[in-house]
Amino acid sequence: MTLSPTRILTVLASLALSITMSAQNVSVSGQVLDASTGEPIIGAGVLVSTGGGTVTDYDGNYVVSAPKGAVLVFSSLGYTEHKENVDGRTKINVSLQPDNQLLEEVVVLGYTSQKKAELSSSVVTMSGDQLRDVSTSDVGNMLQGKVAGVVVMNGSGQPGSSADIRIRGTGSITAGAGPLYVVDGVAGGSFNPNDIETITVLKDASATALYGAAAAGGVIVVTTKSGSGEKTNVEFKASAGIKRALTGRFEPMNSSELYEYTRGMYSKTFFKMRYPETLLEQDFDWVDNCFKTGVVQNYFASVSGKAGKVSYYASVDHYNEKGTLINTNFMKNAARINLSAPITDRFTMHARINYAKTYDQSQSSWRTLDYAYYAMPWDIPYVQNEDGTYNYNEPIYMTGSTRPDNGGTWWTQNPSNILHSEKYNYSKGHGEDITGDLQLVWNVTDWLTLTSINRYDSSNSYYEYYADPRTYDGMGTNGDLENSDSEWNGWGTTNLAKYHQTFGSHDVNAILGWEYGEGYSRSMGATGINFPIGQRSLSNSIMNSISGADAQSRSWALLAQAQYSYLGKYVATASIRYDESYKFGPLNRGGYFPGVSAAWIISKEDFLQGSSAISFLKLRAGYGKTGNDNIPAFTYQDTFSLSGQYNKVKTAILERMANPSLGWEEAYMASLGIDAEIAKNWNVTVDLYHTINDKILLEAPMSPSTGFFAVMSNVGKVRNMGVEFAIDGSIINNKNFGWTVGANLGFNKNSVLELPEHQDIVMNRGDVNQVIREGHDVYTWYMPEWAGVDEKTGQPQWYHLEYQLDENGDPVRDKNNNPVVAEKTIVNNLNQATQTAVGTASPIFSGGLNTGLRFGNFTLTANGNFVVGNMIYNKIREEMDADGAYTGLNQMSINNGLGWKRWQKEGDIATHPALVAARSDGANGTSSRYLEDGSFFRLRNVTLSYTLPDSVLKNIKMEGARIYVSGDNLLTLSRFSGMDPEVRLDGDTYHHAGLYTHNYPVPLSVVLGIDVKF
Amino acid sequence: MKNIFALCIAALLLAACNMDFYSSDSMTSAQLADNPSSAVYTTDGIYTLFKDRIAYKGQSGGESGNYYCRHYFQLAELRGDNVTVSGQSEDPFTLAYMYNDDPTKKNIYYTWWIAYKMINAANSNIDAIVPGASELSDHLLGENYFFRAFMHLHLVTLFATPYTSGRDKPGVVLRNNLDISTTTRATVGEVYDQIVKDLITAKEYLAHGELERIGNANEKGYVTLNAATALLSRVYLYMEENDKCIEQCNELLANAPSSVTSGYDYEDYPKHTYDHPETIWCIRLDTSDEWAGEHAEASIASMYVKDGQGWGEHYWNDNLIDDFRRCPEDKRFKAYFRMRISQNPSGDHVGNLNWEEMEAAAGGKVTVLFPIKINDDSISCSDGFDYSCTPNADGSVPFKYMSKSYTAVPEVVNGVKQYFVNDASFPGVKLNGKSRVYVRPAFTLKDGTRTNMGGTYAIYFNTKFSYQDGLAMLTSPVFLRWGEVVLNRAEAYAKKGEKAKALEDVNTIRKRAGLSGDQLLTESNIAGLGFKSVTDAVLAERRFELCFEGHRFFDVFRNQLPMDRQYVGCHKWETIQPNDIRLALLIPLDEINASGIPQNPR
């Protein structure tokens, strides 16, 4: 038996108890528990306000003698102090909340937990409350701007959409580069943001290597709330608000602007003939009519406590958002129950069930967003009455360029009125997800714990599209109805043996684990056509197409970790994981992912002991390897698609070349960090990292004359290196007034190190190119370089480049690996211009700022995030800033505050060429002309809240009450000409990072809310 | 306890060893090879590639209309002089029409990629099928040789200069085996030589037996011996190997169906090209194809007619209408020329009017329309539209434009009745000092609106790709038919100087189209009808017979003739010479970027 300090303390306290007696007192007994784990706290102090006290025994039990009106004060190191009025009671059980302020704070890292002070890798933890200021259903949106080195961008304002998250830059190119979520100890799973107790972002590979597969993009660990304390806690939260689409600097022309613009490109006679002045009376604001005021509501209730030995936490949640774009919405109903029950004194069971049902609707056609941007203001989309007024309840049905109501012209190029389609058609779906965890913990001995976490996850979704026979979309087939459903079932088991022993000053921790999982998915769908108006059943339509498929998956892994700490001052951790992935060929399935890290808590050294300037200082270093298999299944096989038919007979088309050598993408990260607390007030963190992603999984382009356009391959090397800073603290903190500030900043430099045969790889997405070139950022735009407008003629200009060639006829490269230009000439037709590397879609740095002001019971918080140095390709301008190329699409106003100017006459220094109707010189083709600075600062959230004072709470028998008003995205500073500079970060098969098209912009919202606790 | 735990782990680890999974909705080549008829599946896959939308870099979802037949017919036809396109759209077919192709656009890269995908599939089948194993397998082998030849011909005619411009000019990438490790451009001559070789091989295999899977004896949706022979006659014609061309045509025409001479119901033909005696080979579409159903708005027809889902953006060009109007009895014009109106003057809803119905509705009223320049970039549109014109007794037509009076005076030029306005103040575009205008029947509908000539263009639809199974957007597009074969021989005879034989073939086609008497050509009357030579007359006939079917561009430029494109449309007002560098389409940028082969000049 070893003697731990707590045991010695217990014995001493028991001795003290025997000499503290008082005859008039009652004897009070009870148990002290840890509120988060429900486990007894040994050696907790119980002080009586009138004097005397005791400590709890091995089971957390105490007996103390106190006057009837006295107050008991419960305390223990690492927990918040708790007071109870005796009120004549003889039994008082309490649960102590772990104290987050102390350095003893424990951080949940997924498989393990660790004292924050002794962490040896870069980890950021936030409580659920720190996240839930913005009004969103997506946890990614909540993280925006809050963690150094984590870039979050949401390219869509569609309710229910999720943001892209990049931790420490992008190493992968076409394989998924997003983080891995670990919920309650196991990778994957589902959770509701309101149930989050803490969220932890693991940025270092030394920490994430333990997750091996799919951890190359970092790990986000989510811990959900659990029952705490003897007392029943009831919480109710309600919020509701309105939202409005943010359209930024983008403004389509109004009727008179467009009229003047059009006049500028035609001869006088022609213009007079074609464009009567009566057009000026027709001015329809399409943006305003496609984007309406949205509504967001969230209601949440939870109950937690303890019944007998069982701790429980249960919640229900209703989230409802009506989007700003017409006919878009999202609704979610969710419920969770978390139970913990000690079965025996060494055996505990934790059971968790999360259920969510979502309903969503998006616009019925892709044309809806297109129209919102470019429909002509001269088109009033309602039926005109005989008297010339319009019937605003009756959108006009258009299929051609002549209006059926008044014989007038429909000016928009694509003659279909989306307001008519949106009146009848819809595209919506719903889905269900249930996740159940059963976690068994067996404390075999003092030093060995066996844990088995078993999870079953089942989800299904249903999608329905309906195009009414009366509408443009449904008319051709006399109605179009699509139903499809899919389901997913998976189970997994994670089994860990945890060892922990202390030998004097030596503390040793180790885990050994094994994981196994299987998944099964199935889908089927059908479309029907030709049915009467209003009919919505597939069985009453004519079958048009059917589809269906299923797929299985399996994974398993072994993992081990050892940790050693000496005097709480020196910490070293080493881990290794072996993973197998079915996505690779039989010879390449296995992957080993090791990680090592060390920390030195310098402030514990003698020379810093008692320093008031530096109260805490730690140096960390780590190195680790993670893997990525985040690609579609079966890509290593050559496969024939049999989805086609010819003359009603099934046919086979080879869709992919085999690549039997396909294997893991690997990421090697080295990192160095400092955590410090300065002047007992300022927490400062500085991190440096260097990551190499090797054998990158890339859909490498092939020459299309092979019959293929790409093959999934392990290609090349990419490096990310960067530095991150985070600081937070309080400037003033007294009883009535407090002011805290925080900031974080992350610089990341991305660069491609190696490609096969050092050849550039050009990636074409949506007719826009990026180049993957050694020495350059992975997201480097590749297009002709714009040379401005010819002052003399008003013609557009680009550069044509002639390269210096070597003896093989290949261009000579300079030190940046760009071809050396021998001659640069100006050309006036885009087809003669040369593509070249012209800037990157990756930001140079990004970060966030936050501040909080407390004044009495009022609190004002604000946070914002910024992204600097990225270039966005604004593809909308190819259509809407097209200098006359399209006469049937509305144009964007060039009076947007960016100093744009149209060439009018010789000598004009202009940004925009002379207008030419239906031009064909490519002025509006893809070139760096439409490449814009994507930097922005956005005030993500401002919240003003009022907390009811304790005196009032006592009268109304409440624990807490808070009312607040919160505003999201109230301010955006940007020089981007589109609606929203927040564009997608991921480049995949379909998109480039940083490509802006007909995006659904994020909203500005104002929400009023109330939180009460009983 | 511990032993049980260890056993469980061991059992699960063993289970974990099996990590081989296969997609349920596709097959690996090994799985497919287990199938006795795998060659049928993979050969039919080539037919499917003509009509299905295959995802290129994942863009299939958002890219409607991305299928081979549509792109091919548009790239081939819109660069000719039969069609007017009303305005620039985001759809890149307008770029082809304007001779301003963009190598990053879908019509360019998709056509290129799918053609090579078909060639790759053919190469794989040729590699796998053992010759002589069965009649079926030999037929399949023949089909695959045919496809390799057919796709190389499409590629070399679209992405390179005509054979007659030089054998040694850069051609396209030649893929005649499964080796795709290197990519270079062969010469035009090398590509044609391979095409000829493949077609001769194809004929040998296809002659070995009938293809049992065709089922219906009238089925025209599969490649047959006739198809290979017909294509070879076309290839020899393009190579000016006139004797060999005639030889192939003779071989075919010896067993021609009676419709070749007796004619057929032209209006009925597009409704069932797939079992019609006139067809030699077409791509079989049916109502289960998306171009008949939910994506009918992206069919070939959708650009030619509006009826229902169509956009109706390609119109009969004014000059082609007037050329056809020389012989009003021509069944081919009557069958496919339509004007769409929603009502007639008495208020009845009607559909597509042919010319006679238009004239009847107009009751003698006409309108005058003409091209005008709308800016200095030579873009023109039609204008005019005075609906109250009544022709004078001498045939001239008085009309008002912008409140001024003008007169359109008729004159027969090259056998065609044309109208001119000889007035310096007239804003129409002048050619040789005079402004050509067009006279059309015109009427006002009961609700006061005008016919669909009231927009920026006179809108006349072409129904050659419509009405299969009663659907306006559906047809099975024809790649080879008897009409072409007869005219291939006619042209070859003409070039050999065998004028009478050439005209006899032309008259075969004219007779079946309902023409007779002095509308049939003789060596003595062709000059009076405006033809410079017999070859000129043959080419004109090819235009009438094959208009909109993707022949005109090749017919003009392989004969090293200029193409007059001075007519209404959103293109440049110009005459294109046969040495114009724009004839060879730009090769997709994705190809240039990946393989580094040289781009065509611009």
Interface residues (C-beta under 8 A of the other chain):
Chain A: M265 Y266 S267 T269 F270 M273 R274 W366 T399 G400 S401 T402 P404 G407 T409 Q413 M475 G476 T477 D480 N495 W514 Y516 T527 I529 N544 S545 S547 G548 A549 D550 A551 Q552 S553 R554 W556 E580 S581 Y582 P586 R589 A633 F634 Q637 D638 T639 F640 S641 L642 S643 G644 Q645 Y646 N647 K648 V649 K650 T651 A652 I653 L654 E655 A658 P701 M702 S703 P704 S705 T706 G707 F708 F709 A710 D760 V762 N764 R765 G766 D767 N769 N829 N831 Q832 Q835 E879 A885 Y886 T887 G888 V916 A917 A918 R919 S920 G922 G925 T926 T989 Y990
Chain B: I9 L12 L13 A16 N18 M19 D20 F21 Y22 S23 S24 D25 S26 M27 T28 S29 L32 S38 Y41 T42 D44 G45 Y47 T48 L49 K51 D52 I54 Y56 K57 G58 Q59 G62 G87 Q88 S89 E90 M98 N100 D102 T104 K105 K106 Y109 W112 W113 Y116 K117 M118 I119 N120 A121 S124 V172 V173 R175 I180 T183 R213 E219 G221 Y222 R284 D286 S288 E290 G293 E294 A296 E297 K306 G308 Q309 G312 S342 I372 K373 I374 N375 D376 D377 I379 D383 M402 P427 D447 G448 T449 R450 N452 G454 G455 T456 M473 C570 K572 L586 P588 L589 D590 E591 N593 A594 S595 R602
